[in-house]
Amino acid sequence: MRRNVLLVQPDYYSQYPPLGLLKLSSYHKKLGDDTEFVKGIQNAEKEPNIIYVTSLFTWAWRPVWKAIAYYKRAFPEAEIWLGGLYATLLLEHAELSGIDKSHIFKGVFKKAENLLPDYSLVPKWNGKNWDASIVFSSRGCIRDCGYCAVPRLEGKICAAKKSIKKLIWKGHRRIIFFDNNFLASPYWRNILDEVEELALRVDFNQGLDSRLFTEEVAKRIARLKIHDVIRLSYDYSQEGTYVKKAIDLLNKNGIDRRKILVYTLFNYSESPEELLQRIRDIFRWGAACYPMRYQPVYALEKNKYIAPKWNYNRLELVERARRVIGYGGAFPPYNGLVDKFERARDFDEAFALREPVREKNDLCMLRQQN
């Protein structure tokens, strides 16, 4: 029997279309069903037989509950399922939403994992034409970082693909890799061969593992059409040697240092002074720094957690500095800002917002250039 399937993304912001729902659309269309996608609370064009509600971060649970309540009232005869990150990580909390416990799906729906997502449902996203195919060329990660949900969700490197050609939507000229550790896949060379063959612009969305960088890796990446920036991370002081090596290798092979964005975790185990030192390191290496505030894996509220070595005032200093003297949340290595962090006697002085006019003018020029 032909069924009507309603795919629901609750009313939270996401930069990217919901990949899981788009794969479910492809899965159901192969079965002969009709699919419809909506964001938030909307009327469906056809009365659905099945409704899938996705979820994202654990702290975005309220819109999920609201969507479930609405669609249960609107379509009491429909079979409603809940999946996604929140549903997987906080099963017991998700059960309180009112959904049937047996209809909460944890993890990845393997029957749809290797299907081409149905991007026809999202010709536009956040007001713009959507032109990118989102791909997991592998799942999991070889690391076991305490701050990360990946070990709990996907485990070690798995489901590595030798080819991603069939996951590229016709007409898309950009590929976004959602891999948690792209270079740890045994087939990363095969994947990059295909990317070059297809002449795709590339966005390594989750960042690249600096500990896996070699001359070969840097050369291969430098040959790609990078969409925006290359992302690395510098979350612990002991990673500095690897991060510097990765930046130097990329630069040696033609990548501008200012096109390298380095995530720096804070509000976790290291102190504010250690964060300052990592930012100084990144500036000395010529790259841009993006301070990334730690959120507990199971947090129900965003930006509420305060680590033992931190306090509210110091966390607020970082957030305000990112908004006022940063660019898109990042600290670009422009002269005034680099000098400010180098000359500061301590963390509090480095993040104090007393910028000379000269430095603000430098930032304005940088924004105009971008």
N, C-alpha and C positions, 0 to 999 in steps of 0.2 A: 504494500500500500504506500502510495506517495505521501510523504509527511512534510509538514511545514516546520522548519527549524528556525528558532529565533536565537541569535547570538548577541549577548548583552555585555558591553563594557560599562561597569558602574561609573558614576559621575566623579571620577578623579582624573587629574591631569596625567597624561603620558605623552612623552615626546614621540613615541613610536606606536604604530598600529598593533593591536593585540594578536601576536603571532599564533598563539594557540587557537584562538577562535577562527582565524583565517584558515588554519589547517583543518579544523573541524568542518568548516564549510566545504572544503575540497573532499573530505571523507564522505560527507552526507550527499554531496552531488554525485559522487561515484555510485552511491546506493540508489540514486534516482530521486532524492528528496530536493525540496526547494529551501533555500536559506535566505535569511534577512539579518542584517546587522544594525544595531542601534547603540547609541551612547546614552547612558543615564536612563531617565524615565521618559519613555516615548511610546506612542501608540504604534502597534505593529500593523503593517499593511494587510497581513493575513493572520487569522487566529492560529497560533502555534500548537503543534502537538508536543514538541520538545523545546525546552528553553535551557540554554547554557549560559551561566553567569561566570565570568572570570574574576580574578582578584590579583592584586599586585602586592605592594609592601604591606606588612602586617599592620602598620599604623594607619593604613587607608581602609580600615574595615567598616567604618560607618556607611560610606556610600554602597558597599556591598550588601550590608543588611537592608538598607533602604530599597535597593533594587529587588532583592529577594521578596521583601514584604509587598512591594508594589505588584510584581508580576504574579505572585501567588494569588493576590486579590483579583487582578485583572483576568487571569486565565487559570481558574481553579482546577480545570481538567487536564492542564498540561503537565508533563513530566519535567521537573526542574532539577538541574544539576549545577553544582558549584565546584570549580577547580581553580588552579593557579597557586601562586606563592603563599598567600595568606591561608588558603584552605589546606595546603600541604603542611605548613609549619605549625599552624595553630588549630588543629582539627577540633579539639574540645571547645574552643572559643567559637569556631565557625558553626558548631552544632547549635549554639544559642541563638543563631540568626533566625531559626524557625524552619530551616530546610530539613528535609528527611535525612537522618544520619547516613542512610545507605546510599544517598545521592551526593555525597561529598567525595570528589575524586582527588586522590593524592598523586603527585608526580606527573610524569609525562605520559600522554596517551600514545602508546607505541604504534597503534594501527595507523595513526595519522602523522607520525614523526617524519617520515620520509616523503610525504606528499608536498607538492608545490602549493604554498599558501594561496588562497583565493583573493588576490589583490583587487579583483573587480569590485569587491565590497567597499574598498576605500580608495577611490580614484583621487580623493583629496583628503588631506589630514592636517588638522590645525590650520585650516584655511589655505593650504598650499597643495599644488599637484604632487602626489606621492610618486617618486621615481626610483625607489630603492628596494631591492630584495634583501630581506633579513634572513641570515643563514646561521645555523649551528653546524659547523663542519665537524665538531666533536662536542661531547658533553663531559662534565666533570673537570677535575684538576689534579695535578700531581702534588700540589701543596695541601697543607692541612691547617690553614690560618684560623686562629680562634675567633676572629671577628667576622668570618665569612660564612654565609649560609650554604655555599656550594657543596662542602663535604656532606652536609645533612641531606641535601636535595638530590645530588647526582653522584657523589662518591668520587672515585678516581677517574682518570681519563677513560672514556667509554664511547661507544657509538660513533667512532671516528670514521668519517667518510673519505673514500678515495676520489670521489667526484662530486661536484656541486652544480654541474651544468643544468640538471633538470629542476633545480630549485630557483633558477633565475627567471623572473617573469618577463614575457616578451615586451620589449620597449624600455625596460629598466636599464639604465646605464651606470647604476651604482650598486654596490654590494656592501651591506653592513654585517660584519661578523659579530655574533653574540657569544662566541666561544669564551669560556672562562679562562682558558690558557691555550691560545691558538698554536703557539710554537711547540707545545707538548704533544700535539697530535703526531702520530707516526707518518701521516700523509700530508703534512703542511706544504711540502714541496710540490706534490701533485696538485694541491688546491691552488697554489700561486701560479703554477703553469696554466691552469684553466682561466684564472683571473686575467692574466696577461693575454691569453689567446682571445678572450672575449672583450678585451680593451675596457674593462670596467674600472670606474673610480672606486677606491677602497676606503672603508672606515672600519678600523679595528676598534670597535666600540668599548670593549672591556679592557683594553690595554694589552701590552705585550710584556712577557716575563723577561726582565733584564738579565736574569741569571742564565737564560738560555741563548743570549746573544753571542754570535760568532761573526767573523768576517763574512762568511757566506750568508748568514741571516741578514746582515746589514745591506749587503749588495742586492739581495733579492727584494728587500723592502724598498730600497732606493729606486728600483726599476719600475715600481708601481705608480699608478696615478692616485696619489693620496688625496682623499676628498677634503680634509680639513687639517688635522694635526695627527701626529703619532703620539699615542699615549703610553706612558710608563707609570710605575708607582715606586715610591720611596717611603715605605711605612715604618721601617725600623732603621736605626742608625747603622746597624751592621750590613745593611744592603747597599750602602753608599758606593763601595768599590764597583759593584755590578752596574749600578745606575750610571755612574760616570763612564764606565767602559762602553755601555750601550749608546750613550749620547755621543761619545767620541767616535765610535764606529759609524754611527748614522751620519754624523757630520763629515767624516772622512769620505764617505760615499755620496756626498752631495746634498744631504738633508740639512736645511738651515736649522740651527739650534733653537731659534725662536719658534719653529714649527713643531717642537717637541714639548708636550705637556706632561708634567709629572704630578701625579696625585700624591698628596702627603696626608696620611691618616693622622687625626688628632683626637683627643678626648678618649684615648684607649689606654695603653699601658705606659707610654712615654710621657715625659713632663712637658710643660710649655717651653722651657728652655731648650729641650731636645728638638721640639718642633722648629723653633727659631734657627737652630743650627742646621737642620735639614733644608730649610728654606734658603739659608745663606749658601749652602752647598750647591743647590740647584741654580741659584743666580750666578755663582762663580763658574758653573759649567755652561752658562748661557741659555738655559732652557726656561720655560714658563712653569710656574708652580700653581697647583690647584689644591688648597687645603680641603680635605674631605672629612667632615665630622662623623665620628663613629656613632652608629645607631645599633643597639643590641638586636640580635637576630629576631627575638620574639617581642620586640617593643610594640605596645599598643598605642603609644603616643610618640610623635616625632619631636626630636630635640628636647626631650625631658631628662635623659640620662646625663649624669655628671660623673666622670671617672674620679677615682680617689686623688689623683695628682692635679686635678683641675678644680675650678670653681665657676660659678655663674658669670662673674665679672670678666674673667679671662676668656671664657667661651664667647661672650658677647663682643669682646675686643676683636677677636678673629672675624666674627660674622660682620661686624660693622666695617672693618678694614676691607674685607672682600667686596662689600657694596660700594664703599666710598673711593678707595684707591686701587681697587681691582678692576678687571675687565671681564665681564661675564662670570664673576666668581673666582677668576684666576688672578694671580699676580704676574704680569708680564715683566720681563727683565729690562725695563727702561731705566735710564741712568739715575734719575732722582730716587726711584724706589729702591734700587740696588744699594745706593749710597745710604739711604735711610736705615735699611736693615743691617748694613755693615757697621755703621757708626753707633748703633744703639748699644747701650750698656747692658740691657737685659730685655726680656720678652715684653714687659710693659711699655718700655720706651719705644721698642720697635713697632708696636701696634697702636701707639697713641696717634690720634688723628689731628696732628698739627702740621699739616703739609705746607711748605712754602709755595708761593704762587708759581715759582719756576717749575716745581715738580708737577703741579696740576696742569700746567701748559704742556709739559712733556706727555702726560696722559692723554690730553685732548688730541695732540698730534698723532699719537699711536692709534686712537680710536678712528680718526679720519683715514689713516692708512689702511685700517681693516675694513 
